[in-house]
Amino acid sequence: MGRSKNNSSNMKSTKGDRVVYSEFGNNATSPATERATPNLPPNQQNLKVQASRKGRKGKTVTIISGFQSNQEILTTLLKQLKNQCGAGGTVKDNEIEIQGEHKQKLLEILTKLGYKAKISGG
């Protein structure tokens, strides 16, 4: 009688590596799906500084929007602004949020750093 043994035990299993079907956005770490953000110098960026309370349970937050640079530059700028204002803050969707109302102080700091900034809103 002949041997009828499967050779499947000798084959490597690659079930975890094989993609059968993929929706849009499932492979978010792919460099092709990342949005390209130009790193413009500070004097070519037009920033808006505004205070907002919407969705924050009455707490005032100063928002700086209009950045056209990558996350590393924003995080270093955030750290510098937080230290000068003595407040907390974060980076969300290419916007910097600083806790408290610091419109005038942030406007002065940003213009000293070479950014074109103006106060928006009342």
C-alpha positions in Angstrom: 0.0 0.0 0.0 1.2 3.4 -0.8 1.6 6.3 1.6 -1.1 8.9 1.5 0.3 11.3 4.0 -0.3 15.0 3.4 2.7 17.3 3.1 0.7 20.1 4.7 2.6 19.6 8.0 5.8 20.6 6.2 4.4 23.8 4.7 4.6 27.0 6.7 1.4 28.6 7.8 1.1 32.2 6.7 -2.6 32.9 7.6 -1.7 35.9 9.7 0.3 37.6 6.9 -2.2 37.0 4.1 -4.8 39.7 3.4 -7.8 38.4 1.6 -10.0 41.6 1.7 -9.3 45.1 2.8 -11.5 48.1 3.2 -10.3 51.7 2.7 -8.4 52.9 5.7 -7.6 49.6 7.2 -3.9 49.9 6.5 -3.5 53.4 8.0 0.2 52.9 8.7 1.0 52.7 5.0 3.1 55.7 3.8 0.9 56.0 0.7 -2.2 56.8 2.8 -0.5 59.4 5.0 -1.4 63.0 4.1 1.6 65.0 3.0 2.0 68.2 5.0 4.3 70.8 3.6 6.8 72.3 6.1 6.5 75.9 5.3 8.8 78.4 7.1 7.1 80.4 9.9 7.0 83.6 7.9 4.8 81.9 5.3 2.2 80.5 7.7 -1.0 82.5 8.5 -2.1 81.6 12.0 -5.4 82.4 13.8 -5.5 82.7 17.6 -8.9 82.5 19.2 -10.5 81.6 22.5 -13.2 79.0 22.6 -15.5 77.4 25.2 -17.5 75.2 22.9 -17.7 71.6 24.0 -15.5 72.1 27.0 -18.0 72.5 29.9 -17.4 76.2 30.2 -13.6 76.0 30.3 -11.8 78.5 28.1 -9.2 77.2 25.7 -7.0 79.3 23.3 -6.8 77.6 19.9 -4.0 78.4 17.4 -5.0 77.1 13.9 -3.6 77.4 10.4 -0.3 75.4 10.8 1.2 73.8 7.8 4.0 71.7 9.3 4.5 68.2 10.6 3.8 66.9 14.1 7.4 67.1 15.4 7.5 70.9 14.8 4.1 71.3 16.4 5.0 69.4 19.5 8.2 71.4 20.1 6.3 74.6 19.6 3.6 73.4 21.9 6.1 72.7 24.7 7.6 76.2 24.3 4.2 77.9 24.4 3.0 75.9 27.4 6.2 76.9 29.3 5.7 80.6 28.5 2.0 80.6 29.4 2.3 78.4 32.4 -0.6 76.2 31.3 -1.3 72.8 29.8 -2.1 72.1 26.2 -2.3 69.6 23.4 -2.1 69.2 19.6 -5.3 68.1 17.8 -5.8 68.1 14.1 -2.9 70.4 13.3 -4.2 72.9 15.9 -2.6 73.8 19.2 -4.9 74.2 22.2 -3.6 76.0 25.3 -5.7 75.9 28.5 -6.9 79.3 29.5 -7.3 82.6 27.7 -3.9 83.6 26.5 -4.7 85.3 23.2 -2.5 88.4 23.6 0.5 86.6 25.1 0.4 83.9 22.4 0.1 86.5 19.7 3.3 88.2 21.0 5.2 85.0 21.3 4.3 83.8 17.8 5.2 87.1 16.2 8.6 87.0 18.0 9.1 83.5 16.6 8.4 84.8 13.0 4.9 83.5 12.5 2.2 85.7 10.9 -0.6 85.5 13.5 -3.7 87.5 14.2 -6.5 87.3 16.7 -9.7 85.9 15.4 -13.1 86.2 17.0 -14.2 88.4 19.9 
